[in-house]
């Protein structure tokens, strides 16, 4: 079953790294991916959590903050929400954090929102990932039109990072001539054990999930009998554990740019567009 999870992950990964950026950036995954994870108490998910998260969105929107984030809710595993922000570099991340610290009004609003939100949470943590372009095949996706994320985590045995690279590259060779197969691979930088890798797979619908699980034989055919044997053996000696979970995009807890929202306003909400338009109008009057 673990082999199937790994195979399916590389089979159908059409990935960008889940970031709410402007339209010209949405097709490519960011180099640095910052994740905040909130474990919500039973019975506190849904509308209750959305109301507390709205305060964060209002805080950033009131300052017309240029950095955006995407929120997703778990459909498997423990009840939790993930918030993703992408940066071009660690330097860009630092500059954004320092700018937030220097903004007194924003800091006050965020602290107030955090106290209210904390009452709904059982726990929270965070992690930072780095894009591994060398282990990615044609990364990129039309993220505004996606609705779900499959997130698969791999824990590689100590000293076997190079073997994991071999596994990824074997999959890349097998699928190189299949243009609709793409993925982006991330490696942990902070917040988890060394040897942690993650693959994010955006999906437009449940039908894509059905199609993905039906393609296992295609992967074996593309790999070839001998290579598939080597792949299985390398997998057994390299991967300590793996886990896949499904998450749904939540537009009511995401803070995105105007261009991103315009790409699919019916889903992301015309209110978000109106909010941006109102803000720009107020700035023009000034």
C-alpha positions in Angstrom: 0.0 0.0 0.0 2.9 2.4 0.7 4.3 1.6 -2.7 0.9 2.4 -4.3 0.8 5.7 -2.4 4.3 6.6 -3.7 3.4 5.5 -7.2 0.1 7.4 -7.3 1.9 10.5 -5.9 4.2 10.7 -8.9 1.6 9.4 -11.3 -0.8 12.3 -11.3 0.9 15.2 -9.5 -0.1 18.4 -11.2 1.4 20.7 -8.7 2.2 24.3 -7.9 2.8 24.8 -4.2 -0.5 26.2 -3.1 0.1 29.9 -2.9 -2.2 32.8 -3.4 -0.1 35.1 -5.6 -0.9 37.4 -8.4 -2.0 35.9 -11.7 1.4 36.0 -13.4 2.9 34.0 -10.5 0.2 31.4 -9.9 1.5 29.0 -12.6 4.8 28.4 -10.9 5.6 27.1 -7.4 7.5 29.5 -5.1 11.0 28.7 -4.0 10.2 29.0 -0.3 6.9 27.7 1.1 5.9 28.7 4.6 3.1 26.6 6.2 1.1 27.3 9.3 -1.0 24.5 10.6 -4.0 24.8 13.0 -5.6 21.8 14.7 -9.2 22.7 15.3 -11.1 21.4 18.3 -13.9 19.0 17.4 -17.1 20.9 16.7 -15.3 24.1 16.0 -14.6 23.7 12.3 -16.6 25.2 9.5 -18.4 28.5 10.0 -17.0 29.0 13.6 -13.4 28.9 12.4 -14.1 30.9 9.3 -15.5 33.8 11.4 -12.3 34.0 13.5 -10.1 33.8 10.5 -12.0 36.6 8.8 -10.4 39.0 11.3 -6.9 38.1 10.0 -8.1 38.8 6.4 -9.6 42.1 7.5 -6.4 43.1 9.2 -4.3 42.5 6.1 -6.9 44.0 3.7 -7.1 47.2 5.8 -3.4 47.7 5.2 -3.6 46.6 1.6 -0.9 44.1 2.5 0.9 42.8 -0.6 1.7 39.3 0.7 -1.1 36.8 0.3 -1.9 33.3 1.6 -4.1 30.3 0.7 -6.1 28.3 3.3 -7.1 24.7 3.0 -9.2 22.5 5.3 -8.6 18.8 5.9 -10.9 16.2 4.4 -8.9 13.3 6.0 -6.9 12.9 9.2 -7.4 15.2 12.2 -9.5 18.3 11.8 -7.0 21.0 10.8 -6.5 24.0 8.5 -3.3 24.8 6.6 -2.2 28.2 5.6 0.4 28.6 2.8 2.5 31.6 1.9 5.2 31.6 -0.8 8.3 33.7 -1.2 11.1 34.0 -3.8 13.8 33.7 -1.1 14.4 33.6 2.7 15.4 37.3 2.3 12.0 38.1 1.0 10.4 36.2 3.9 12.5 38.2 6.4 11.6 41.5 4.8 7.9 40.7 5.0 8.1 39.6 8.6 10.0 42.8 9.6 7.5 45.0 7.8 4.7 43.3 9.7 6.5 44.0 13.0 7.0 47.6 12.2 3.3 48.2 11.4 1.7 48.9 14.8 -1.9 49.0 13.5 -1.5 45.7 11.8 0.2 44.1 14.8 -2.6 45.2 17.1 -5.3 43.8 14.8 -3.4 40.5 14.3 -2.9 40.0 18.1 -6.6 40.6 18.7 -7.5 38.1 16.0 -5.1 35.6 17.3 -6.6 35.6 20.8 -10.1 35.0 19.5 -8.9 32.3 17.1 -6.9 30.5 19.8 -10.1 29.5 21.7 -11.0 27.2 18.8 -7.7 25.5 18.5 -6.3 22.3 20.1 -2.8 22.9 18.8 -0.8 24.7 16.1 2.6 24.4 14.5 4.5 25.5 11.4 7.1 24.4 8.9 9.1 25.9 6.0 9.9 24.0 2.8 12.3 24.6 -0.1 11.5 23.8 -3.7 13.5 21.0 -5.3 13.4 21.9 -8.9 15.7 19.1 -9.8 13.1 16.6 -8.5 10.2 18.3 -10.2 8.7 17.5 -13.6 7.1 20.4 -15.5 5.9 22.1 -12.2 3.0 24.5 -12.5 -0.8 24.6 -12.3 -3.8 26.9 -12.9 -4.2 27.3 -9.1 -7.2 29.7 -9.1 -9.3 27.0 -10.7 -8.3 24.2 -8.4 -10.5 23.0 -5.6 -8.5 20.4 -3.6 -5.0 19.5 -2.6 -3.5 16.1 -2.1 -0.5 16.4 0.1 1.8 13.5 0.4 4.6 13.5 3.0 7.7 11.2 2.8 10.1 10.5 5.6 13.3 9.3 4.2 15.6 7.0 6.2 18.8 8.8 7.6 21.5 8.8 5.0 19.2 7.9 2.1 18.5 11.4 0.6 20.4 10.5 -2.6 18.3 7.3 -2.9 15.1 9.3 -2.7 16.5 11.6 -5.5 17.0 8.4 -7.5 13.4 7.4 -7.0 12.1 10.8 -8.0 14.3 10.9 -11.1 13.3 7.3 -12.1 9.7 8.5 -12.0 10.6 11.6 -14.0 12.1 9.5 -16.8 9.1 7.2 -16.9 6.7 10.2 -17.3 8.8 12.5 -19.3 6.9 11.9 -22.6 3.5 12.2 -20.9 2.8 16.0 -21.1 -0.1 16.2 -18.7 1.9 14.6 -15.8 3.6 17.2 -13.7 4.7 17.7 -10.1 6.7 19.9 -7.7 8.8 18.5 -4.9 9.6 20.3 -1.7 12.2 19.4 1.0 12.0 20.5 4.6 14.1 23.5 5.7 12.7 24.1 9.2 10.0 22.6 11.5 10.3 18.8 10.8 12.8 16.0 10.8 15.6 16.1 8.3 14.7 13.9 5.3 11.1 15.1 5.1 9.8 15.7 1.6 6.4 16.8 0.5 4.5 16.8 -2.8 1.4 19.0 -3.4 -1.1 17.9 -6.0 -3.9 20.3 -6.8 -7.2 18.9 -8.2 -10.1 20.4 -10.0 -12.6 17.7 -9.0 -13.2 14.3 -7.6 -13.2 13.0 -11.1 -9.5 13.7 -11.3 -9.0 11.6 -8.2 -10.9 8.7 -9.8 -8.7 9.0 -12.9 -5.5 9.1 -10.8 -6.1 5.9 -9.0 -7.0 4.1 -12.2 -3.6 4.9 -13.8 -1.4 2.6 -11.7 -0.8 0.2 -14.6 0.2 3.0 -16.9 3.1 3.9 -14.5 4.3 0.3 -14.4 4.2 0.0 -18.2 6.1 3.3 -18.6 8.7 2.2 -16.0 9.3 -1.2 -17.5 9.5 -4.5 -15.7 13.2 -4.3 -14.7 13.1 -0.7 -13.7 10.0 -1.3 -11.7 11.7 -4.1 -9.8 14.6 -1.7 -9.0 12.1 1.0 -8.0 10.4 -1.3 -5.5 13.7 -2.4 -4.0 14.9 1.2 -3.7 11.6 2.3 -2.2 11.8 -0.4 0.5 15.3 0.6 1.6 14.8 4.4 1.3 11.4 5.5 2.5 10.7 5.1 6.3 7.1 6.2 6.1 4.6 8.1 3.9 1.2 9.6 4.3 -1.3 11.2 1.9 -4.2 13.5 2.9 -6.8 15.4 1.0 -7.6 19.1 1.6 -10.3 21.4 0.3 -9.5 25.0 -0.7 -11.3 27.5 1.5 -11.8 30.9 -0.2 -13.4 32.4 3.0 -10.2 31.9 5.0 -7.7 32.8 2.2 -6.3 36.3 1.6 -5.5 36.6 -2.1 -4.6 39.3 -4.6 -7.1 40.9 -7.0 -5.7 39.2 -10.1 -5.9 35.8 -8.5 -9.5 36.4 -7.5 -10.5 37.6 -10.9 -9.4 34.3 -12.5 -12.5 32.6 -10.9 -14.6 35.2 -9.0 -17.6 32.8 -8.7 -15.5 30.5 -6.4 -13.2 33.0 -4.7 -16.0 35.5 -4.1 -17.1 38.7 -5.7 -16.9 40.3 -2.3 -13.2 40.0 -2.3 -13.1 41.9 -5.6 -15.3 44.6 -4.2 -13.1 44.9 -1.2 -10.0 45.5 -3.4 -11.9 47.9 -5.6 -13.1 49.9 -2.6 -9.6 50.0 -1.2 -8.1 51.3 -4.4 -10.9 53.9 -4.7 -10.1 55.2 -1.2 -6.4 55.4 -2.1 -7.1 57.3 -5.3 -9.1 59.9 -3.4 -6.2 60.5 -1.1 
